[in-house]
Amino acid sequence: MTDTRGSLAVETLLKLVLVLVAILLIIEVMQAIVGTIVGLLQPLLMLAILGLIVLWLLDQL
């Protein structure tokens, strides 16, 4: 039986690590963008929910 551990080239491992780091950076940027959008829309969403509750209480829905 042949031992195949360590048969991966250093360049291949480096490329794999770089791809994983790039994916993590993309996820961080997307999280920041989505967080900003949600942060801007949160007051509008809360006003919409408040309006729906008031309309429901006044039997307008």
Residue pairs with C-beta under 8 A, 6 or more apart in sequence:
52 61
55 61
